[in-house]
Amino acid sequence: MNQNKYTAFIPVREGSKSIPFKNIRPIAGKPLVCWSIEAACECAAIGEVYISTDGESIRRCVEEHMGEFSYSEKVRFADRDPVTASDTASTESAMLDFAGKVDFQNIILIQATSPLLAGKDLDAGIRIYEQRDYDSVLSVVRQKRFHWKENGEGCYLPVNYHFEHRPRRQEFDGYLVENGAFYITSAQAFKQSQCRLSGRIGVYEMEEAAYFEIDEPSDWIIIEHLLQKRIGKRRAEEKAPGIIKLVLTDCDGVLTDGGMYYSENGDELKKFNTKDGLGLQWLKEAGIKRGMITGEDTQIVVDRAEKLQLDYLYKGIKNKYSILQEIIEKEKIPLSQVAYIGDDCNDLECIQAVALGIAVADAADRIKAAAHYVLKTKGGCGAVREAAEFILRHNQKVRSS
């Protein structure tokens, strides 16, 4: 497949009524739009991935996460005419606006509301488009549900089966449903029809779970669960962590109990646990690098990090994953040799990325679900000491195996 023949087009607008700012809202550890960008970048046949947006916040969000995409050099931005980003504007209007600004041979419309899309799906869809000489191809899923309709006389009749001969699920072919994940067509066909589909149309059948796309808050809950299951399955298939050479931790909720204390003068105070200091000392003696990545930006955090003699302190951080990447590149330590200790949603991306993600006992449920190991100790009560003991036992076990 010629990589220069295919251009991905991902339209994302800033306005959203049902779920405000949904395109940049984190789902299963990354902003929604980033799942679609990642899938497009991973598709070998796609040469360029255009994010068409009317929102500066969307552009900034994508730029902040650029380092997470495979083949991020494919990513481009296209200014979207605000007229095509209104509540009533069609996707075709955004495509026409794009076609007037960018030359392409074949366009693949990818919708950010379908984060279950994967690069392999796009590769397969393109093969169908090329090998069967279709003018357009779209993604679908197979549903096995019995449809009914009103007959105009107050009674109801089945549409796709006969109730006297109800088929078993395994005997029922079901029907194909458009799931909105992607559409492929040529520049020539699109400009002639001004529609994403025209001429001879083929389909690529995605897995049944890909039926869901995000329109309402309830869809968000379902899809996030499915994404987390997919992540968990992928991690279970990956090689077990090697010898841990780098341990990173959050501060509030891990090294502290997450409480906010104030003196009579209004000074902010934090309660740390001496047991954690001993655990971090053991890690240092074992030759393991140690660091803290926190959203807090106070002198208290600086003082504690200095007393612990940490190798790294990053404070006031919003995107912890980018700091994780920065540290491992500097230390030349792979993710398979990194542990991360966290407790809340801003730790999720790091927990998922490293080989050994650790959650404190009172961490958020989604952090516990994503972690490889959940501690028995709560944050601020010696949790890092327990984690240190676990890591040292793990390293000993790996060395002896």
Secondary structure, DSSP 8 states (H G I E B T S, - for coil): --GGGEEEEEEE-S--SSSTTGGGSEETTEEHHHHHHHHHHH-TTEEEEEEEES-HHHHHHHHHTGGGSTTGGGEEEEE--GGGGSSS--HHHHHHHHHTT---SEEEEE-TT-TT--HHHHHHHHHHHHHTT-SEEEEEEEE----EEE-SSS-EEESSS-GGG---GGG---EEEEEEEEEEEEHHHHHHH-SS--SSEEEEE--GGGG---SSHHHHHHHHHHHHHHHHHHHHHS-------EEEE-STTTTB-S--EE-TT--EE--B-HHHHHHHHHHHHTT-EEEEE-S---HHHHHHHHHHT-SEEE-S-S-HHHHHHHHHHHHT--GGGEEEEE-SGGGHHHHHHSSEEEE-TT--HHHHHH-SEE-SS-TTTTHHHHHHHHHHHHHHHHHH-
